[in-house]
């Protein structure tokens, strides 16, 4: 069973941009509930369908499948689905890859870093640009940001 173990943090500076790569991402949510989300993602020239189910505060079951990009665009246009637009930076720091998402649109101004871990208690060094940890705050889940944008509660 594919598991995703991650921690999320707010960002206090844009130093993460140094020596990073980035891509633009659009995500549309087909279904959102307290414990599960189904999304379509266009990431550059690739597209995927993902089903994420919450196991605990830091752990999700995640099933992700590549799909043709034209089908992803078609699905996104089927209805007025909740959408997230962001730029994702990939940053290597102390042998780990951090993904830093700069959100746009109704979530403009929000920047979140996340790290995926091999196990829930894996140790890692925190980069100097990390701020407060928000792993346990469900407002910062992408699926929740799609329906309750940052600009409406911040």
C-alpha positions as semicolon CSV with decimal commas, in nm:
position;residue;x (nm);y (nm);z (nm)
1;X;0,000;0,000;0,000
2;X;0,159;0,333;-0,105
3;X;0,208;0,566;0,190
4;X;0,306;0,931;0,189
5;X;0,468;1,056;0,510
6;X;0,518;1,430;0,514
7;X;0,572;1,738;0,727
8;X;0,460;2,091;0,626
9;X;0,597;2,431;0,723
10;X;0,530;2,795;0,649
11;X;0,819;2,989;0,495
12;X;0,992;3,296;0,642
13;X;1,214;3,398;0,347
14;X;1,253;3,325;-0,023
15;X;1,607;3,185;0,011
16;X;1,466;2,848;-0,101
17;X;1,470;2,985;-0,457
18;X;1,850;2,977;-0,464
19;X;1,972;2,665;-0,649
20;X;1,621;2,529;-0,700
21;X;1,417;2,412;-0,995
22;X;1,050;2,491;-1,040
23;X;0,739;2,395;-1,232
24;X;0,386;2,534;-1,258
25;X;0,108;2,313;-1,122
26;X;-0,270;2,326;-1,161
27;X;-0,483;2,091;-0,950
28;X;-0,858;2,038;-0,975
29;X;-1,047;1,845;-0,710
30;X;-1,311;1,595;-0,819
31;X;-1,404;1,497;-0,464
32;X;-1,313;1,629;-0,119
33;X;-1,413;1,489;0,219
34;X;-1,262;1,499;0,568
35;X;-1,055;1,187;0,507
36;X;-1,012;1,169;0,129
37;X;-0,950;1,379;-0,181
38;X;-0,946;1,289;-0,551
39;X;-0,758;1,530;-0,773
40;X;-0,636;1,585;-1,127
41;X;-0,295;1,754;-1,158
42;X;-0,119;1,912;-1,452
43;X;0,248;1,952;-1,369
44;X;0,432;2,107;-1,662
45;X;0,369;1,869;-1,953
46;X;0,259;1,576;-1,736
47;X;-0,077;1,495;-1,582
48;X;-0,196;1,259;-1,311
49;X;-0,500;1,142;-1,119
50;X;-0,446;1,095;-0,744
51;X;-0,651;0,957;-0,460
52;X;-0,529;1,059;-0,115
53;X;-0,672;0,920;0,207
54;X;-0,574;1,043;0,554
55;X;-0,428;0,780;0,787
56;X;-0,295;1,017;1,055
57;X;-0,170;1,372;1,099
58;X;0,149;1,298;0,901
59;X;0,056;0,993;0,693
60;X;-0,165;0,951;0,385
61;X;-0,242;0,661;0,157
62;X;-0,168;0,793;-0,190
63;X;-0,252;0,632;-0,521
64;X;-0,131;0,831;-0,822
65;X;-0,164;0,744;-1,189
66;X;-0,029;0,920;-1,496
67;X;-0,297;1,018;-1,747
68;X;-0,279;1,191;-2,087
69;X;-0,257;1,569;-2,047
70;X;-0,542;1,631;-2,293
71;X;-0,769;1,409;-2,080
72;X;-0,665;1,597;-1,765
73;X;-0,755;1,930;-1,929
74;X;-1,086;1,784;-2,047
75;X;-1,174;1,656;-1,697
76;X;-1,082;1,995;-1,545
77;X;-1,330;2,160;-1,781
78;X;-1,621;1,925;-1,706
79;X;-1,754;2,143;-1,426
80;X;-1,652;2,435;-1,207
81;X;-1,420;2,229;-0,992
82;X;-1,222;2,372;-0,700
83;X;-0,879;2,457;-0,842
84;X;-0,536;2,532;-0,697
85;X;-0,263;2,712;-0,895
86;X;0,091;2,712;-0,764
87;X;0,457;2,714;-0,856
88;X;0,653;2,429;-0,698
89;X;1,022;2,468;-0,622
90;X;1,235;2,161;-0,553
91;X;1,520;2,232;-0,317
92;X;1,788;1,993;-0,195
93;X;1,895;2,056;0,162
94;X;2,107;1,824;0,378
95;X;2,032;1,509;0,172
96;X;1,657;1,569;0,153
97;X;1,439;1,717;-0,120
98;X;1,202;1,990;-0,005
99;X;0,905;2,094;-0,217
100;X;0,811;2,458;-0,171
101;X;0,474;2,566;-0,310
102;X;0,402;2,931;-0,387
103;X;0,026;2,954;-0,420
104;X;-0,154;3,192;-0,654
105;X;-0,507;3,314;-0,717
106;X;-0,725;3,306;-0,404
107;X;-0,432;3,153;-0,212
108;X;-0,185;3,422;-0,321
109;X;0,071;3,503;-0,052
110;X;0,078;3,153;0,094
111;X;0,407;2,963;0,069
112;X;0,439;2,614;0,218
113;X;0,738;2,379;0,229
114;X;0,696;2,007;0,268
115;X;0,930;1,717;0,307
116;X;0,843;1,353;0,238
117;X;1,000;1,105;0,477
118;X;1,070;0,732;0,478
119;X;0,913;0,692;0,822
120;X;0,718;0,913;1,060
121;X;1,009;0,964;1,299
122;X;1,290;1,010;1,046
123;X;1,528;1,286;1,152
124;X;1,613;1,573;0,917
125;X;1,771;1,917;0,935
126;X;1,543;2,214;0,892
127;X;1,653;2,476;0,639
128;X;1,692;2,831;0,775
129;X;1,398;2,955;0,562
130;X;1,142;2,737;0,745
131;X;0,891;2,893;0,980
132;X;0,610;2,742;1,186
133;X;0,515;2,378;1,130
134;X;0,156;2,342;1,003
135;X;0,139;1,965;0,943
136;X;-0,148;1,924;1,190
137;X;-0,343;2,229;1,067
138;X;-0,589;2,092;0,810
139;X;-0,654;2,441;0,669
140;X;-0,322;2,403;0,486
141;X;-0,418;2,084;0,300
142;X;-0,432;2,160;-0,072
143;X;-0,781;2,013;-0,092
144;X;-0,899;2,248;0,183
145;X;-0,726;2,547;0,024
146;X;-0,920;2,471;-0,295
147;X;-1,256;2,521;-0,118
148;X;-1,153;2,754;0,167
149;X;-0,880;2,976;0,020
150;X;-0,605;3,135;0,230
151;X;-0,721;3,491;0,146
152;X;-1,061;3,420;0,305
153;X;-0,928;3,320;0,648
154;X;-0,590;3,489;0,677
